[in-house]
Each structure stands twice: as C-alpha cells, then as structure tokens.
C-alpha cells in the first residue's frame, strides 16, 4: 500500500515506544498462517499471521 491510512500515527507510536517496524512478504505471511494452523489449530487471517511472520524474522535475524 503506497499511502496507508494511519501511517503517520503508526510512525509516531513506533518512535514514542522506541519500537521497530518490519516488512514481511506475502509468502512469509502465508507460511506463518500454515504453521499456526498445523501447530496450534489457529486459522488466522493474513494481517493476524503477519505478527508471527515478523516474530520469526526477528528470531532468524538474531534480534532481541
């Protein structure tokens, strides 16, 4: 999405919380959806599974 509706609010919140923002591919999200379904019996929609994809990316990169 080129111009997300709440982009400025999100950026402000990330900076205020000293957080981070990540980007994950559709493929990473679909893989996370599959893992959630197989391992936990949770059938998440893509935006919910994106948090799992991001967590996996952080772990794979060795982030804290």
Secondary structure, 3 states (H helix, E strand, C coil): CCCCCCHHHHHHHHHHCCCCCCCCCHHHHHHHHHHHHHHHCCCCCHHHHHHHHHHHHHHHHCCC
